[in-house]
Amino acid sequence: WMRKNSQTVGPEALAAKAGAMSTLIDSTVQTIRRIATELRPGILDDFGLIAAIEWQLQEFETRSGIACQLHATLDELDLEPECATAIFRVFQETLTNVARHAEASQVEVTLAADGNWLDLTIRDNGRGIAPENVGSGKSLGLVGMRERVHLLKGLIEISGGPGRGTTVQIRVPISERLGPAGAG
């Protein structure tokens, strides 16, 4: 635009256009940073899965206005990055589904270790997922969640119904997925 119009518009118009372009570029960079952080937040690498889930839950509560509670009954685990990322992405997708579909006022998250297994449960008090939607394969989000958990050799159960809310339970074997610090 500036190359085409530099001979026909005045310096004020060029300066205004340059300012608008700069603002648009800054906004685009901020959006890209936000998206990248949401996909794999640095907190996941720096502080681990529990801290990342806690951070995401606080962000979700702030954005959605849905009250959230986290019950973590274990100390931090040092999971392999791929494992931590997959679990975190399933968690994010579950929250996205709550925001889009549940009409919930509350979300409760439980994170626990049971022997060699990591258990993550996300429960909302919303309208509940229809049983026919649980296994239909039409929702790319649910399909992606199942694929991530399957790649970890884990189990996922999605249940709910009208007036009962929705519960997503994930169970992932972790003994072979502990990083160097978590193995000792």
Accessible surface in RSA format (square Angstrom, percent):
REM  Atomic radii and reference values for relative SASA: ProtOr
REM  Chains: A
REM  Algorithm: Lee & Richards
REM  Probe-radius: 1.40
REM  Slices: 20
REM RES _ NUM      All-atoms   Total-Side   Main-Chain    Non-polar    All polar
REM                ABS   REL    ABS   REL    ABS   REL    ABS   REL    ABS   REL
RES TRP A   1   119.72  48.0  82.13  39.8  37.58  88.2  64.38  34.3  55.34  89.8
RES MET A   2    66.81  34.6  64.99  43.0   1.82   4.3  50.54  43.0  16.27  21.6
RES ARG A   3   219.97  92.4 197.29 100.6  22.67  54.0  87.36 119.4 132.60  80.4
RES LYS A   4   177.92  86.8 149.57  91.8  28.34  67.5 100.73  90.7  77.19  82.2
RES ASN A   5    34.46  23.8  34.46  33.3   0.00   0.0   0.49   1.2  33.98  32.8
RES SER A   6    46.71  39.5  32.22  43.0  14.49  33.4  22.27  47.4  24.44  34.2
RES GLN A   7   166.11  92.9 132.50  96.8  33.62  80.0  54.59 116.2 111.52  84.6
RES THR A   8   109.72  78.0  72.87  73.9  36.86  87.8  75.39 101.3  34.33  51.9
RES VAL A   9    48.17  31.7  32.52  29.4  15.65  37.7  38.96  33.9   9.22  25.0
RES GLY A  10    32.87  40.5   0.00   N/A  32.87  40.5  22.56  61.9  10.31  23.1
RES PRO A  11   101.21  73.8  95.39  87.0   5.82  21.2  97.88  80.8   3.33  20.7
RES GLU A  12   136.53  78.4 128.36  97.1   8.17  19.5  72.70 140.6  63.84  52.1
RES ALA A  13    42.58  39.1  31.33  48.3  11.25  25.6  38.78  54.6   3.79  10.0
RES LEU A  14    38.26  21.3  37.93  27.1   0.32   0.8  38.19  26.8   0.07   0.2
RES ALA A  15    67.24  61.8  51.05  78.8  16.19  36.8  58.65  82.6   8.59  22.7
RES ALA A  16    69.51  63.9  50.26  77.6  19.24  43.8  62.83  88.5   6.68  17.7
RES LYS A  17    72.50  35.4  69.33  42.5   3.17   7.5  20.10  18.1  52.40  55.8
RES ALA A  18    41.01  37.7  35.17  54.3   5.83  13.3  36.83  51.9   4.18  11.1
RES GLY A  19    37.06  45.7   0.00   N/A  37.06  45.7  34.37  94.3   2.68   6.0
RES ALA A  20    59.04  54.3  44.94  69.4  14.10  32.1  52.76  74.3   6.28  16.6
RES MET A  21    73.36  38.0  71.05  47.0   2.31   5.5  63.76  54.2   9.60  12.7
RES SER A  22    57.89  48.9  53.93  72.0   3.96   9.1  27.48  58.5  30.41  42.6
RES THR A  23    92.94  66.1  89.86  91.1   3.09   7.4  65.29  87.7  27.66  41.8
RES LEU A  24   122.15  68.0 118.88  85.0   3.27   8.2 121.86  85.6   0.29   0.8
RES ILE A  25   108.11  61.5 106.72  79.5   1.39   3.3 108.11  77.8   0.00   0.0
RES ASP A  26    82.72  57.9  80.25  79.9   2.48   5.9  22.09  52.0  60.63  60.5
RES SER A  27    55.01  46.5  52.17  69.6   2.84   6.5  21.42  45.6  33.59  47.1
RES THR A  28    64.18  45.7  60.10  60.9   4.09   9.7  50.03  67.2  14.15  21.4
RES VAL A  29    59.32  39.0  58.82  53.2   0.50   1.2  59.26  51.5   0.06   0.2
RES GLN A  30   122.66  68.6 116.71  85.3   5.95  14.2  34.69  73.8  87.97  66.7
RES THR A  31    54.88  39.0  52.97  53.7   1.91   4.6  32.33  43.4  22.55  34.1
RES ILE A  32   105.48  60.0 104.01  77.5   1.48   3.6 104.94  75.6   0.55   1.5
RES ARG A  33   161.84  68.0 158.09  80.6   3.75   8.9  56.97  77.9 104.87  63.6
RES ARG A  34   126.90  53.3 120.44  61.4   6.46  15.4  62.66  85.6  64.24  38.9
RES ILE A  35    79.93  45.5  79.56  59.3   0.37   0.9  79.88  57.5   0.05   0.1
RES ALA A  36    54.66  50.3  46.75  72.1   7.92  18.0  50.58  71.2   4.08  10.8
RES THR A  37    59.33  42.2  55.60  56.4   3.73   8.9  33.18  44.6  26.16  39.5
RES GLU A  38    48.52  27.9  48.47  36.7   0.04   0.1  16.00  31.0  32.52  26.5
RES LEU A  39    87.18  48.6  85.57  61.2   1.61   4.0  85.57  60.1   1.61   4.3
RES ARG A  40    72.05  30.3  60.20  30.7  11.85  28.2  46.23  63.2  25.82  15.6
RES PRO A  41     1.63   1.2   1.63   1.5   0.00   0.0   1.63   1.3   0.00   0.0
RES GLY A  42    41.18  50.8   0.00   N/A  41.18  50.8  31.84  87.4   9.34  20.9
RES ILE A  43    45.82  26.1  38.99  29.0   6.83  16.5  40.63  29.3   5.19  14.1
RES LEU A  44     7.92   4.4   0.20   0.1   7.73  19.4   0.20   0.1   7.73  20.8
RES ASP A  45    92.90  65.1  58.67  58.4  34.23  80.9  28.40  66.8  64.49  64.3
RES ASP A  46   105.36  73.8  72.87  72.5  32.49  76.8  16.60  39.1  88.75  88.5
RES PHE A  47   137.47  68.8 120.70  74.8  16.77  43.6 128.77  78.1   8.70  24.9
RES GLY A  48    15.14  18.7   0.00   N/A  15.14  18.7  13.76  37.8   1.38   3.1
RES LEU A  49     4.46   2.5   3.21   2.3   1.26   3.2   3.21   2.3   1.26   3.4
RES ILE A  50    25.41  14.5  25.41  18.9   0.00   0.0  25.41  18.3   0.00   0.0
RES ALA A  51    24.80  22.8  21.81  33.7   2.99   6.8  22.92  32.3   1.88   5.0
RES ALA A  52     0.00   0.0   0.00   0.0   0.00   0.0   0.00   0.0   0.00   0.0
RES ILE A  53     0.00   0.0   0.00   0.0   0.00   0.0   0.00   0.0   0.00   0.0
RES GLU A  54    81.55  46.8  81.29  61.5   0.27   0.6  13.49  26.1  68.07  55.6
RES TRP A  55    61.98  24.9  60.19  29.1   1.79   4.2  44.19  23.6  17.79  28.9
RES GLN A  56     7.99   4.5   7.99   5.8   0.00   0.0   0.01   0.0   7.99   6.1
RES LEU A  57     6.67   3.7   6.49   4.6   0.18   0.5   6.67   4.7   0.00   0.0
RES GLN A  58   103.85  58.1 101.23  74.0   2.63   6.3  36.65  78.0  67.20  51.0
RES GLU A  59    68.86  39.5  67.91  51.4   0.94   2.2   2.43   4.7  66.43  54.2
RES PHE A  60     6.64   3.3   6.64   4.1   0.00   0.0   6.64   4.0   0.00   0.0
RES GLU A  61    66.09  37.9  63.25  47.8   2.84   6.8  18.08  35.0  48.01  39.2
RES THR A  62   119.23  84.8  89.95  91.2  29.28  69.8  71.96  96.7  47.27  71.5
RES ARG A  63   144.80  60.8 107.26  54.7  37.54  89.4  72.58  99.2  72.22  43.8
RES SER A  64    43.85  37.1   8.01  10.7  35.84  82.6  17.31  36.9  26.54  37.2
RES GLY A  65    67.27  83.0   0.00   N/A  67.27  83.0  34.94  95.9  32.33  72.4
RES ILE A  66    17.16   9.8  16.81  12.5   0.35   0.8  17.16  12.4   0.00   0.0
RES ALA A  67    50.59  46.5  47.80  73.8   2.79   6.4  49.92  70.3   0.67   1.8
RES CYS A  68    23.52  17.8   1.81   2.0  21.71  51.0   2.82   7.1  20.70  22.3
RES GLN A  69    90.61  50.7  87.43  63.9   3.18   7.6  29.72  63.3  60.89  46.2
RES LEU A  70    45.59  25.4  16.68  11.9  28.92  72.7  16.68  11.7  28.92  77.8
RES HIS A  71    69.59  38.0  64.44  44.8   5.15  13.2  46.73  48.2  22.86  26.6
RES ALA A  72    42.79  39.3  11.65  18.0  31.14  70.8  11.65  16.4  31.14  82.5
RES THR A  73   100.43  71.4  64.49  65.4  35.94  85.6  69.75  93.7  30.68  46.4
RES LEU A  74    33.13  18.5  10.74   7.7  22.39  56.3  20.81  14.6  12.32  33.1
RES ASP A  75   129.83  90.9 117.05 116.5  12.77  30.2  37.14  87.4  92.69  92.4
RES GLU A  76    78.71  45.2  51.23  38.8  27.48  65.4  46.77  90.5  31.94  26.1
RES LEU A  77    33.31  18.6  29.53  21.1   3.78   9.5  30.61  21.5   2.70   7.3
RES ASP A  78    55.65  39.0  49.63  49.4   6.02  14.2  19.03  44.8  36.62  36.5
RES LEU A  79    13.52   7.5   0.66   0.5  12.86  32.3   0.66   0.5  12.86  34.6
RES GLU A  80    60.08  34.5  59.45  45.0   0.63   1.5  15.31  29.6  44.77  36.6
RES PRO A  81    79.36  57.8  76.63  69.9   2.73   9.9  79.36  65.5   0.00   0.0
RES GLU A  82   127.57  73.2 118.10  89.3   9.47  22.5  71.93 139.1  55.65  45.4
RES CYS A  83     1.19   0.9   0.64   0.7   0.56   1.3   0.64   1.6   0.56   0.6
RES ALA A  84     8.03   7.4   8.03  12.4   0.00   0.0   8.03  11.3   0.00   0.0
RES THR A  85    33.57  23.9  33.57  34.0   0.00   0.0  30.82  41.4   2.75   4.2
RES ALA A  86    14.45  13.3  12.07  18.6   2.38   5.4  14.14  19.9   0.30   0.8
RES ILE A  87     2.09   1.2   1.16   0.9   0.93   2.2   2.09   1.5   0.00   0.0
RES PHE A  88     0.09   0.0   0.09   0.1   0.00   0.0   0.09   0.1   0.00   0.0
RES ARG A  89    54.86  23.0  54.47  27.8   0.40   1.0   5.65   7.7  49.22  29.8
RES VAL A  90     0.82   0.5   0.82   0.7   0.00   0.0   0.82   0.7   0.00   0.0
RES PHE A  91     0.00   0.0   0.00   0.0   0.00   0.0   0.00   0.0   0.00   0.0
RES GLN A  92    15.27   8.5  13.11   9.6   2.17   5.2   8.56  18.2   6.71   5.1
RES GLU A  93    40.57  23.3  39.15  29.6   1.43   3.4   6.90  13.3  33.67  27.5
RES THR A  94     5.09   3.6   4.72   4.8   0.37   0.9   5.02   6.7   0.07   0.1
RES LEU A  95     4.42   2.5   4.42   3.2   0.00   0.0   4.42   3.1   0.00   0.0
RES THR A  96    46.70  33.2  41.16  41.7   5.53  13.2  21.06  28.3  25.63  38.7
RES ASN A  97    30.31  20.9  28.73  27.8   1.59   3.8  18.28  44.0  12.04  11.6
RES VAL A  98     6.93   4.6   5.04   4.6   1.90   4.6   6.07   5.3   0.87   2.3
RES ALA A  99    59.01  54.3  27.88  43.0  31.13  70.8  29.67  41.8  29.35  77.7
RES ARG A 100   172.52  72.4 136.14  69.4  36.38  86.6  42.48  58.1 130.04  78.8
RES HIS A 101    98.20  53.7  95.11  66.1   3.09   7.9  67.94  70.0  30.26  35.2
RES ALA A 102     8.47   7.8   4.25   6.6   4.22   9.6   8.47  11.9   0.00   0.0
RES GLU A 103   147.87  84.9 106.19  80.3  41.69  99.3  56.22 108.7  91.66  74.8
RES ALA A 104    13.60  12.5   0.00   0.0  13.60  30.9   0.88   1.2  12.72  33.7
RES SER A 105    75.56  63.8  63.56  84.8  11.99  27.6  50.43 107.4  25.12  35.2
RES GLN A 106    79.26  44.3  78.45  57.3   0.80   1.9  12.22  26.0  67.04  50.8
RES VAL A 107     0.15   0.1   0.00   0.0   0.15   0.4   0.15   0.1   0.00   0.0
RES GLU A 108    59.08  33.9  57.59  43.6   1.49   3.5   5.20  10.1  53.88  44.0
RES VAL A 109     0.00   0.0   0.00   0.0   0.00   0.0   0.00   0.0   0.00   0.0
RES THR A 110    43.41  30.9  42.91  43.5   0.49   1.2  33.12  44.5  10.29  15.6
RES LEU A 111     0.58   0.3   0.58   0.4   0.00   0.0   0.58   0.4   0.00   0.0
RES ALA A 112    22.77  20.9  22.77  35.1   0.00   0.0  22.77  32.1   0.00   0.0
RES ALA A 113    45.25  41.6  18.54  28.6  26.71  60.8  18.54  26.1  26.71  70.8
RES ASP A 114    79.08  55.4  73.46  73.1   5.62  13.3  17.10  40.2  61.98  61.8
RES GLY A 115    70.82  87.3   0.00   N/A  70.82  87.3  42.33 116.2  28.49  63.8
RES ASN A 116    90.00  62.1  86.45  83.5   3.56   8.6   9.73  23.4  80.27  77.6
RES TRP A 117    74.46  29.9  74.46  36.0   0.00   0.0  51.09  27.2  23.37  37.9
RES LEU A 118     2.75   1.5   2.06   1.5   0.69   1.7   2.06   1.4   0.69   1.9
RES ASP A 119    33.49  23.5  32.84  32.7   0.66   1.6  19.66  46.3  13.83  13.8
RES LEU A 120     1.31   0.7   1.08   0.8   0.23   0.6   1.08   0.8   0.23   0.6
RES THR A 121    19.66  14.0  19.50  19.8   0.16   0.4   5.85   7.9  13.80  20.9
RES ILE A 122     2.02   1.1   0.89   0.7   1.13   2.7   0.89   0.6   1.13   3.1
RES ARG A 123   106.68  44.8 104.83  53.4   1.85   4.4  39.46  53.9  67.22  40.7
RES ASP A 124     7.45   5.2   3.12   3.1   4.33  10.2   2.07   4.9   5.38   5.4
RES ASN A 125    79.90  55.1  51.66  49.9  28.24  68.0  35.16  84.6  44.73  43.2
RES GLY A 126     5.99   7.4   0.00   N/A   5.99   7.4   3.19   8.7   2.80   6.3
RES ARG A 127   132.18  55.5 121.12  61.7  11.06  26.3  42.68  58.3  89.50  54.2
RES GLY A 128    15.18  18.7   0.00   N/A  15.18  18.7   1.48   4.1  13.69  30.7
RES ILE A 129    31.90  18.2  24.27  18.1   7.64  18.4  31.67  22.8   0.23   0.6
RES ALA A 130    27.27  25.1  24.17  37.3   3.10   7.0  24.99  35.2   2.28   6.0
RES PRO A 131    89.65  65.3  74.90  68.3  14.75  53.6  77.88  64.3  11.77  73.1
RES GLU A 132   126.99  72.9 106.93  80.9  20.06  47.8  66.97 129.5  60.01  49.0
RES ASN A 133    74.02  51.0  73.06  70.6   0.95   2.3  12.18  29.3  61.84  59.8
RES VAL A 134    29.31  19.3  28.94  26.2   0.37   0.9  28.94  25.1   0.37   1.0
RES GLY A 135    62.54  77.1   0.00   N/A  62.54  77.1  29.73  81.6  32.81  73.5
RES SER A 136    51.12  43.2  15.45  20.6  35.67  82.2  22.95  48.9  28.17  39.5
RES GLY A 137    46.52  57.4   0.00   N/A  46.52  57.4  23.47  64.4  23.05  51.6
RES LYS A 138   181.74  88.7 152.53  93.6  29.22  69.6 101.90  91.7  79.85  85.1
RES SER A 139    43.46  36.7  34.30  45.8   9.16  21.1  31.50  67.1  11.96  16.8
RES LEU A 140   152.24  84.8 140.71 100.7  11.53  29.0 141.00  99.0  11.24  30.3
RES GLY A 141    19.64  24.2   0.00   N/A  19.64  24.2  12.69  34.8   6.95  15.6
RES LEU A 142    13.73   7.6  13.73   9.8   0.00   0.0  13.73   9.6   0.00   0.0
RES VAL A 143    43.43  28.6  42.77  38.7   0.67   1.6  43.43  37.7   0.00   0.0
RES GLY A 144    17.98  22.2   0.00   N/A  17.98  22.2  17.31  47.5   0.67   1.5
RES MET A 145     0.70   0.4   0.47   0.3   0.22   0.5   0.47   0.4   0.22   0.3
RES ARG A 146    72.01  30.2  69.95  35.7   2.06   4.9  44.38  60.6  27.63  16.7
RES GLU A 147   102.12  58.6  98.98  74.9   3.15   7.5  37.18  71.9  64.94  53.0
RES ARG A 148    79.53  33.4  78.49  40.0   1.04   2.5  16.43  22.5  63.10  38.2
RES VAL A 149     2.07   1.4   2.03   1.8   0.04   0.1   2.07   1.8   0.00   0.0
RES HIS A 150   135.41  74.0 129.61  90.1   5.80  14.8  79.70  82.1  55.71  64.8
RES LEU A 151   136.84  76.2 117.00  83.7  19.84  49.9 119.68  84.0  17.17  46.2
RES LEU A 152    12.89   7.2  12.89   9.2   0.00   0.0  12.89   9.1   0.00   0.0
RES LYS A 153   147.18  71.8 127.93  78.5  19.25  45.8  86.42  77.8  60.76  64.7
RES GLY A 154    11.90  14.7   0.00   N/A  11.90  14.7   0.00   0.0  11.90  26.6
RES LEU A 155   111.02  61.8 107.55  76.9   3.47   8.7 110.60  77.7   0.42   1.1
RES ILE A 156    39.06  22.2  11.40   8.5  27.66  66.7  12.23   8.8  26.82  72.8
RES GLU A 157   101.95  58.5  97.94  74.1   4.01   9.5  35.71  69.1  66.24  54.1
RES ILE A 158    12.01   6.8   1.51   1.1  10.50  25.3   1.51   1.1  10.50  28.5
RES SER A 159    40.93  34.6  37.61  50.2   3.32   7.6  27.20  57.9  13.73  19.2
RES GLY A 160    11.60  14.3   0.00   N/A  11.60  14.3   4.66  12.8   6.94  15.5
RES GLY A 161     1.96   2.4   0.00   N/A   1.96   2.4   1.96   5.4   0.00   0.0
RES PRO A 162   114.31  83.3  94.93  86.5  19.38  70.5  97.15  80.2  17.16 106.6
RES GLY A 163    75.91  93.6   0.00   N/A  75.91  93.6  37.44 102.8  38.46  86.1
RES ARG A 164   167.68  70.4 136.18  69.4  31.50  75.0  69.92  95.6  97.76  59.2
RES GLY A 165     0.71   0.9   0.00   N/A   0.71   0.9   0.10   0.3   0.61   1.4
RES THR A 166    20.99  14.9  19.50  19.8   1.49   3.6  14.65  19.7   6.34   9.6
RES THR A 167    18.84  13.4  18.54  18.8   0.30   0.7   6.21   8.3  12.63  19.1
RES VAL A 168     6.44   4.2   6.44   5.8   0.00   0.0   6.44   5.6   0.00   0.0
RES GLN A 169    75.11  42.0  73.21  53.5   1.89   4.5  14.51  30.9  60.60  46.0
RES ILE A 170     3.81   2.2   1.43   1.1   2.38   5.7   1.84   1.3   1.97   5.4
RES ARG A 171    74.17  31.1  74.04  37.7   0.12   0.3  29.92  40.9  44.24  26.8
RES VAL A 172     0.61   0.4   0.61   0.6   0.00   0.0   0.61   0.5   0.00   0.0
RES PRO A 173    18.82  13.7  18.82  17.2   0.00   0.0  18.82  15.5   0.00   0.0
RES ILE A 174     8.17   4.6   8.17   6.1   0.00   0.0   8.17   5.9   0.00   0.0
RES SER A 175    59.93  50.6  39.77  53.1  20.16  46.4  24.58  52.3  35.35  49.5
RES GLU A 176   102.89  59.1  76.27  57.7  26.63  63.4  46.91  90.7  55.99  45.7
RES ARG A 177    32.91  13.8  32.91  16.8   0.00   0.0   0.00   0.0  32.91  19.9
RES LEU A 178    44.88  25.0  28.79  20.6  16.09  40.4  28.79  20.2  16.09  43.3
RES GLY A 179     7.71   9.5   0.00   N/A   7.71   9.5   7.71  21.2   0.00   0.0
RES PRO A 180   131.77  96.0 105.12  95.8  26.65  96.9 116.08  95.8  15.69  97.5
RES ALA A 181    84.90  78.1  52.31  80.7  32.60  74.2  63.98  90.1  20.92  55.4
RES GLY A 182    25.91  31.9   0.00   N/A  25.91  31.9  11.04  30.3  14.87  33.3
RES ALA A 183    76.83  70.6  43.33  66.9  33.50  76.2  45.61  64.2  31.22  82.7
RES GLY A 184   106.83 131.7   0.00   N/A 106.83 131.7  58.84 161.5  47.99 107.5
END  Absolute sums over single chains surface
CHAIN  1 A    10810.8       8658.4       2152.4       6114.9       4695.9
END  Absolute sums over all chains
TOTAL         10810.8       8658.4       2152.4       6114.9       4695.9
